[in-house]
Structure formats: C-alpha cells, structure tokens
C-alpha cells in the first residue's frame, strides 16, 4: 500500500508541475487529479502482475507509453485544453524515468528476486 501512495504522489507531482504550473496549458486541478488516478491505478496493478515477468527497462518504457496514451486521450476530452504534443512527451518521459527508479524499490519490497524475475 505504501508503494501505491508513493506512486500516486509522484505521478500527481509530475502532471501538476507540467500542467498547472505551465502557462502554455490551461488545465484544471480536477484534470490533474483525474489523470493521476487513470495513470496511477493501472501502474500499481501492473507492478504487481506484469513487472515480475519483464525487465525494468521494458516495464518503464511501457509505463511511459501508457501514460502518453492516457494523457493524450484526456487532453482530447478536456474542454478548452491547450495541451501540446511536447507537454505529453515531457510528462510521459518524466513518468517513465520515475518508474525506472521506482521499480527496484518494488522488487526489494515484494521480494520478486526469489520468484525468478529479472531486474
């Protein structure tokens, strides 16, 4: 459960920093909160089910691609959103970078190494 809160906090911080504090985008706090939930909850499930069977780099790239797709769909559905392509790329790269360093902590907490997973 601690990893879920850490992951949600980090994703919220990344999306908040890139969206709300950037003058180029006009998104609300509720947009940031909703996208955090849409990105964070499947990541948590993926860390429990998919990560033990993949390498860290592959799982991090998949997390970044998923974040890009969710943010792109959310930007298309948000009224009056001025989110740019580069915002989506930078946010997805930041999330993938966080995931790359977050996965080893998940491995140590869950003791995946005994199950034959590779990091």
PyMOL commands that set and color helices and strands:
alter all, ss='L'
color gray80, all
select helices_A, chain A and resi 2-19+29-49+51-53+56-77+85-110+112-115
alter helices_A, ss='H'
color red, helices_A
deselect
rebuild
show_as cartoon
